[in-house]
């Protein structure tokens, strides 16, 4: 199983980035997927998730209204559009997948992870 994130980088406060997570080798079709992030010295936290059908979206309160999660099942790719970025959004962002259709907010419920991509928001 491979999950490879891309799209991270350095962006100014208020800017935008789009993260992608390309997957391959998953033995289940259309798993529920999510984005998590971990800032230095902090625990990993749920950011956004989407179920296998794409009709259940969940967001952390801190990103609601600014971030949008989506997926393209034909391309086996997960996306995270991040707008109005804030300094506190700086973190390593990782995608995750779990068998089943339902989105989960706890990282222990995800079986597969990408290596992460750094997002740094500067003032």
C-alpha positions as CSV (number, residue, x, y, z in Angstrom):
1,X,0.0,0.0,0.0
2,X,1.3,3.4,-0.9
3,X,-0.2,6.7,0.1
4,X,1.8,9.7,-1.1
5,X,1.0,13.3,-0.2
6,X,2.0,16.3,-2.2
7,X,1.2,20.0,-2.4
8,X,2.7,21.2,0.8
9,X,5.0,24.1,1.1
10,X,5.5,27.7,2.4
11,X,2.6,30.1,2.1
12,X,1.8,33.5,3.5
13,X,-0.9,34.2,6.0
14,X,-4.2,34.2,4.3
15,X,-3.0,32.2,1.3
16,X,-4.1,28.9,-0.1
17,X,-2.7,25.5,-0.8
18,X,-4.1,22.3,-2.2
19,X,-2.9,19.0,-0.8
20,X,-3.2,15.7,-2.7
21,X,-2.9,12.1,-1.5
22,X,-2.4,9.5,-4.2
23,X,-3.1,6.0,-3.2
24,X,-2.3,2.6,-4.6
25,X,-2.4,-1.0,-3.5
26,X,-5.3,-0.7,-1.2
27,X,-7.1,-4.0,-1.0
28,X,-10.5,-2.5,-0.2
29,X,-12.4,-0.3,-2.5
30,X,-13.2,3.3,-1.8
31,X,-12.2,3.4,1.9
32,X,-13.1,6.3,4.2
33,X,-10.2,8.7,4.2
34,X,-9.1,11.6,6.3
35,X,-6.5,14.3,6.8
36,X,-4.7,14.7,10.1
37,X,-2.0,17.1,11.1
38,X,0.7,17.4,13.7
39,X,2.4,20.6,14.8
40,X,5.7,20.5,16.7
41,X,5.2,19.5,20.3
42,X,1.6,18.7,19.8
43,X,-0.5,15.6,19.3
44,X,-1.7,14.6,15.9
45,X,-5.2,15.9,15.3
46,X,-8.1,15.3,12.9
47,X,-8.5,17.9,10.2
48,X,-11.1,16.6,7.8
49,X,-12.6,13.3,6.6
50,X,-14.7,12.0,3.8
51,X,-16.6,8.7,3.5
52,X,-16.3,6.3,0.7
53,X,-19.3,7.7,-1.2
54,X,-18.1,11.3,-0.7
55,X,-21.4,12.4,0.8
56,X,-20.3,12.5,4.4
57,X,-17.8,15.3,5.2
58,X,-16.4,16.0,8.6
59,X,-14.2,18.9,9.6
60,X,-12.5,20.0,12.8
61,X,-13.9,23.2,14.2
62,X,-10.6,25.0,13.6
63,X,-10.8,24.5,9.8
64,X,-14.5,24.6,9.2
65,X,-15.4,27.0,6.4
66,X,-11.7,27.4,5.3
67,X,-10.8,23.8,4.3
68,X,-12.6,21.5,1.8
69,X,-11.9,17.8,1.6
70,X,-12.8,15.9,-1.6
71,X,-11.9,12.7,-3.4
72,X,-11.7,11.3,-6.9
73,X,-12.3,7.6,-6.7
74,X,-11.4,7.0,-10.3
75,X,-8.0,8.4,-9.6
76,X,-7.7,7.0,-6.1
77,X,-6.8,10.4,-4.8
78,X,-7.8,12.5,-1.8
79,X,-7.6,16.3,-1.8
80,X,-7.6,19.0,0.8
81,X,-8.2,22.6,-0.4
82,X,-6.9,25.0,2.3
83,X,-7.9,28.6,2.1
84,X,-7.4,31.6,4.4
85,X,-4.5,29.9,6.0
86,X,-3.5,30.9,9.5
87,X,-0.2,30.6,11.4
88,X,-1.7,27.9,13.5
89,X,-2.3,25.7,10.5
90,X,1.5,25.1,10.3
91,X,2.0,21.4,10.7
92,X,2.8,18.1,8.9
93,X,-0.3,17.0,7.1
94,X,-0.9,13.3,6.6
95,X,-3.6,11.4,4.8
96,X,-5.1,8.2,6.2
97,X,-7.4,5.5,5.1
98,X,-9.5,2.9,6.9
99,X,-11.6,0.0,5.7
100,X,-15.3,0.6,5.8
101,X,-17.5,3.5,4.7
102,X,-17.7,5.7,7.8
103,X,-15.4,8.6,8.6
104,X,-13.6,8.4,12.0
105,X,-12.0,11.2,13.9
106,X,-9.5,9.1,15.9
107,X,-6.2,8.3,14.3
108,X,-6.2,4.8,15.9
109,X,-9.1,3.8,13.6
110,X,-7.0,4.3,10.5
111,X,-4.9,1.5,9.1
112,X,-2.9,3.2,6.3
113,X,-1.0,6.4,6.4
114,X,1.1,8.6,4.1
115,X,4.4,9.9,5.1
116,X,3.2,13.5,5.5
117,X,3.8,16.8,3.8
118,X,4.9,20.0,5.6
119,X,2.7,23.1,5.5
120,X,4.2,26.3,6.8
121,X,2.3,29.5,7.1
122,X,4.3,32.6,7.5
123,X,3.3,36.1,8.7
